[in-house]
Amino acid sequence: MNKPAADSISSNGNALAVFKELRRYLNTQILGQPGLVESLLVALLAEGHLLIEGPPGLAKTRAIKALAHGLECDFQRVQFTPDMLPADLTGSDIYRPEDGGFRFQRGPLFHNLILADEINRAPAKVQSALLEAMAERQISVGLTTYALPRLFLVMATQNPIEHEGTYPLPEAQLDRFMLHTLIDYPDRETTRLIMDLARREALEGRELTPPAQTMPQELVFAARAEALNLTLAPSVADYIAALVDATRRPEPYSGKLKEWLRWGASPRAAIAIERGARALAWLDGRDYVSPEDVQAIAPDALRHRLLLDYTAQARGIVAQDCVNALLQKVPAP
């Protein structure tokens, strides 16, 4: 995408101060969705991918575009449709008559930030191609494997209202998303602010106000290293492991959970909680991870990794109910 005119920030600057400025910019462009902004920053810091679910018109596309404006990176939006082919994502070998050979034409996955819009509308082969990119940071075409950029983040969206013409995401692919964030409608006052912002942008003839400065990728990598070096006490690490283990063996904690859960979370859930808690602590300016960081990130890291019993689903139980019970029953340090 074409970057707005903005000054680049020196990569040896204070990473936390730059991230706070990026967060302030995102909150001015994505009104009434602080949770979505936080999830984007956590995924960026923790090298994870993000699944956003919410009704249409809640700035899901705008959010990833705004993040791309604030970073020195390229961005690509891909609209998923039922007639989509894997090559529409990965690219393909194109015959060049001028030299009598084939040359690989790169697809949209060879960008830093990918918006997979309405991801559940694409068939299984397309999901498989995306799964390889998310899991391995590479794509395969024929007998050749191509590496993706070091900075690579997929933000996928789902519409919870429409189900006709959709394909449920495979459990293996859901597990590759670090976070599953739910968003809802803004309140009345925020809706007024959104109207004012849309009017100003229409008068100025642009969709997003450019940031004063853009963040270089080297600073993102430096911030990731700082977050990984935060102190994680053994008691907090045990708490993360206990939360995840309780999804698989809930009997000691709650009889209700035993009835509700058919399958628990994978070890990837523990990794997501730990990395997400580190990111939250770092964004808060602390050099240690607290149990409150774990509790704050656990819902988004767990809700898409829990498979509920059919009886529980028939009674209206949802994954969030299970997460709430886990946070109540598993003792925090």
Sequence and secondary structure as in RCSB ss.txt:
>XXXX:A:sequence
MNKPAADSISSNGNALAVFKELRRYLNTQILGQPGLVESLLVALLAEGHLLIEGPPGLAKTRAIKALAHGLECDF
QRVQFTPDMLPADLTGSDIYRPEDGGFRFQRGPLFHNLILADEINRAPAKVQSALLEAMAERQISVGLTTYALPR
LFLVMATQNPIEHEGTYPLPEAQLDRFMLHTLIDYPDRETTRLIMDLARREALEGRELTPPAQTMPQELVFAARA
EALNLTLAPSVADYIAALVDATRRPEPYSGKLKEWLRWGASPRAAIAIERGARALAWLDGRDYVSPEDVQAIAPD
ALRHRLLLDYTAQARGIVAQDCVNALLQKVPAP
>XXXX:A:secstr
    S EE  TTS HHHHHHHHHHHHHHHSTT HHHHHHHHHHHHHT  EEEE  TTSSHHHHHHHHHHHBSS E
EEEE  TT  THHHHEEEEEETTTTEEEEEE TTSSSEEEEETGGGS HHHHHHHHHHHHHSEEEETTEEEE  S
S EEEEEE SS  TT     HHHHHH SEEEE     HHHHHHHHHHHHHHHHHT SS   SEEB HHHHHHHHH
HHHTSB  HHHHHHHHHHHHHHH  TTT HHHHHHEEE   HHHHHHHHHHHHHHHHHTT SB  HHHHHHHHHH
HHTTT EE HHHHHTT  HHHHHHHHHHHS   
